[in-house]
Amino acid sequence: MTRTITAMFSARAAADRAVNELTRELGIGSGQVQVYAAEAAPTGATTAGATTGDTGL
């Protein structure tokens, strides 16, 4: 049975910890876990209402 779990993290380190827990503690194969990062705006570029800092995952 295939399951899809989706989560959003405010920092890459938090996503990496989640992957470690899934693979090490729950025995899920690392090939079964995928992490996608949001694209960040080019350095120095901002859009109206945008906040600075980590863009999350």
N, C-alpha and C positions, 0 to 999 in steps of 0.2 A: 504494500500500500504506500502510495506517495503522499506526503504532506508538504504543504507550503506554509512557512512561517515568515512573516514580515515584521521587521522592527526598524525603528528609526532612532539614531543616536546623535547626540550633539557633538560628539568627539570621536575621532577614529579609534583612539585608545579603548574607548568603551565598547566599540564594535569588535575590536580584536579580542577583548576579554570574553565577550559573548561567544565568539567562534572557538576560543580555547575551551570554554566550558562545554560547548556542544560536542567537540571532538574528543576531549580528554575524559570528561566526567560522564558523558552520556553515551560515548562510544560511536558517535556518528562519524562516518568517514569524511576526511577533509575535502575530498572530491565532491561531496554532496552539499557543501556549504558554499554559498556565493555571497560576496559583499560588493555592493555597488555604491560608489561615491557620487554625490552631486557635483556637477561642474561648478567651479568657483569663477567669479568674474575676474578678468585680467587685473593684475596689480594696479592700484590707483584708480580703477574704474568703479564708479558707484551708480546706482540707479535711485530714483526718488523713493524714499521710504526704506531703502535697504539698510540693514544693520551690518556692522563690521564683525569679523571674527569667524569662527568655524561655521562652515555651511552645512555640516552634518552629513549623514549618509542617506 
